[in-house]
Structure formats: structure tokens, C-alpha cells
Amino acid sequence: MVTIACVLRSGGGYDCSWAEKIKAMAARNLTIPHKFACLSDLKDAPDRIPLPHNWVGWWAKLALFAPDLIEPPYLYFDLDTVICGNFDKLTQIPVDFGMCRNFNNPEMVNSSVMLFNKVPTQVYEKFAKQPDAYIHHYNRIANETYVGDQAFIWDALHRKVDLLTDSFKGIYSYKRHCTRRLPLDTAIVCFHGHPKPLHVSDEWVKEHWHDDKHVCKKTVSS
């Protein structure tokens, strides 16, 4: 049993409907037993697990590394991800922890998709000691790719992270790979930065993300 996870923090550009869409898209594109979990401070979030901290913005994602919050294995998706193909094999990559390769800088990682077979809790433990100081530091030195939670995770793991995209070829960037058409093997499209799925009119986005009849409200996949 694998858990599909997302993080929904209030105060940004997302609401519960974005988490519902991740849940629905995952259910349509997995054939293995799975369940869903949304770490959130919003009481109406689907399959909610309360966020243990009030960390702002994308820093809330570091709760994923807390011990005993979600039982592994779990696969995390950013809320602005569009799932449009089977991703069974992504959940079965034999790594303790893995991230995407950064779409703009191949030497860096991207935290849009992360697989936890074992939880590297040292990431959480380090950040939780002085979150304000780390947020200030990483905001100050940020650039286009070395930014935010993904930069902190990379550094906390001594820049030694298994790359999911080396084993599973179906993860693509919308801006880099999908503005004209989807590659044939596409399963996951990451809308890092801008635009977001809400802002584009591609037919495949309409089919997989905009189509409300696919959104499940109360069901839990099993």
C-alpha cells in the first residue's frame, strides 16, 4: 500500500479543490493499492493530516520529513501537478528517498515529486531547530533553481539525492517539454513557476485537470 501525498497550506493560491484534483488524478492513473493524504491546516482538505507547524508557503512541505506523520512508502506531488498517465512504476523505484532532477539545472533537484520509502528525518530535525533562520538564509541567497525547500533538502542531504527521473522517464516540465504537445510516455507534468494548470487551455489539461466530473469528493482508493 502506497500513500499519495500532497501539502495544502492556507494563505497561498491554492484551495481544497487542488488537493481533490490530485486525489482524483492519482486514483485514475494507479492500478496498485493506494490511499491518499493531504497535510493541511484547512479542515476541509481531503483525507487531512493536520500540519504540525505554521511554516509559511513551500516551507510547509518540510513536514513531509517528520517522523511518524505518514507511514512510508509515500509519493508526494505538488498541487500544481497534472497526472495524465499510469505511474505504478514511479511508486516502485528502489530508493530510500528520491526527488526529480531540476528541469532548469541538471545539477540540482526539484521537489515537485518526491518518493519516500524511508523518511530522511534529519531534514525535518535540522529545519525545525531554527526555521526562521533557514527561511531567511535561503530567501537571501535564492536564484532560479537554488531556491526554497528544494535547496534546503538538497543541502541537508549533503547534495546526495537519488533522482527519480533517472529511473522513471514519464515526468516532464510543462514549460520545457509540453507547450506544443505531450511526449508519448508522459505520466506526470510539473507546472513549476508559471503558468499553472488553471491558466492554460491545452486539450490534455482540460481532459485530465479541468474536467470536474473526475473529481472525487469522499471516496478513498484501495
N, C-alpha and C positions, 0 to 999 in steps of 0.2 A: 504494500500500500504506500503510494507516494502522495504527499500533500502538495497541492499547487497553492502558492502563497503570493500575496501582494501586501502593500502597505499604503494605507489611506490616512493621511494627516490633514486635519482641518486647516482652513486658512489659506489654501492654495487654489489652483484652478480645477480641482477635481472634486467630485461628489460621489455618493454611493453608486450611481449608475455606472461609473467607470469600473468599479470593482465587480459589479454584476456582469458587465461585459466580459471581463477576464474569466470569470467563473463559467459563463456560458460558452465562450470560445474554447476553453480548455475541455469542457465536457464533450464538445462536438469533435474534438481532434485527438482525444486519447482513447485507446482501446484497453488500457490496463486499469486495474482498480485504483481509484484515487479519491481524495477528498479535497476540500477547499478550506483555506484560512485567510482571513484578512486582518492584519494587525492595524487597529484603528482606534482613534479617540472619538469616533462617531458611533452612537449607539445603534443606528440603523444599518451599519455596514453588514454585508452578508457574512455569516459564519465568523463573527467577530471574535478576535482575541484582543483584549484591551492593550493599548500601547503602555509600556511600563514607565515611560518618561515623556516629558514635554519638549523633546528635541525638535527643533524647527525644520521645516522643509524636508529636503532629501536626507538630512541627518537622522530623521526618524527611522530610516532603513537599517541603521546600525543595531536596532533592537532585534533584527533577524539573527544576530550573532549571540544573543543572550542564552545562557544555559537553561534548558528545561522549559523554554517557551513554546517551541514547536518540536514535535518529535521527528527526527530525520528518518528517512530521506524526505527532503522537500526541495521543490523547484520554484524559484522566485521570478516573477515578471513585474517590470514597471507597469504602471497603469496605462501608459500610452503605447503599449504593445498591441499589435494586431496578430492574432494567431489564425492562420489560414491553411494549415496542413497538419498531418499526423506528426506528433513529436514524441512518440513512445521511446525511440532510441535516445533522445536527449535525456530522458529521466534515468537511463540505464548506463550512462558513462561511468566507468570505474575509477572515479577520483574521489578523494575525501571532500574537496571543495573546488569548485571551478567557476570562472567568470568568462564573459565574452572577451575576445580581443577588441581593442578600441578601434572603431571604424575610421577615425581620423589619424591615429598614430599607432602603427602596429607594434610598437614597443610598450604600449600602455594597455591597461584593462578598461573594461566598461561594465558597469554594474546593472545594466538593464535586464540581464538574465543571469541568475546565479543558481548553482546546484549545490545543495548541502547534503552529502552523505554522512559526513561527520562535521560537527559545528566547530569552527575555529574560534572558540570563546575568547581567546586572547584579544581579538579585535574589539569586542564589546568591553572587556575588562579594562583595556587601555583607555578607550574613549570615555568610559563612564567616570574615570578618575578626575578628569578636568575637561568636560565637554566644551565649555565656553572658550577655553584657551585654544583648543584644537580648531573649533569653528573659526575663531578669529585668525589663527595662523593660516589655515587653508584658504580662507577667503582672501587673505592678503597676497598670497603667492600664486593664486589660481591663474591658469591660462586656458586655452580652448579645450585641451584634453586632460591636463593635470588639474583636476578640479573636484571639490566636494567630497562626498562619501567615497567615491571610487578611488580617489587619490589616497585618502586615509587608509582604506582597506589594503590597497597595494603596498603602502609603506609599512603598515602594521604586520603584514605577512612577509616583510623583507623583500618585496618585489619578486617573490617566487610563488606564482599562482598558475595552476593548470588552466588551460584555455579550452573552453567548451567548443569553440568554433573550429578548433583543430580536429575534433572528433565528429562533430555534427555540422554538416555543411549547409543546413537549411535556415540559418539565421542571417538576416540581411538588414541593412540600413535603408530606410525609405529614401533619404536624401542621396545616398551613394549609389544605390542599386535598383530602386523600384519606381522612379518617377515616370518612366516610359512603359515598362511592363514588369511583371513579376518573373524572376528567374524560375525555371521549371521545377526546381526542387525546393521552392520556398515553403517553409512552415511557420517561421516567426519573422515579423517585420518590426524593427525598433524605430520609433519616431523620436529619436534623441534630439533635443533642441526644438527647433521649429521647422516646418509646421507640425501640428498634432493631427491625429486621425479626424478630429472634428472639423478641420479646416480644408480637407482635400475631398475631391469628388470622383476619384478613381472608382471604376465599377467594382473592383475586387474589395475595396474598402467599404463600399456600400453593402456588398454581399456579406462580408464577414464581421463588420463592426457596426455599421449603421442600422442593420436590419433588426428592429426591436422584437420581432416575433421569435428571435433566437434567445432573447434574454430570459434566463431562468430566475424566478423570484424566490422560491422556497425550497427547491429540490437540492439534494446533495448527491453527487455521483458516487457510485460504489461498484 
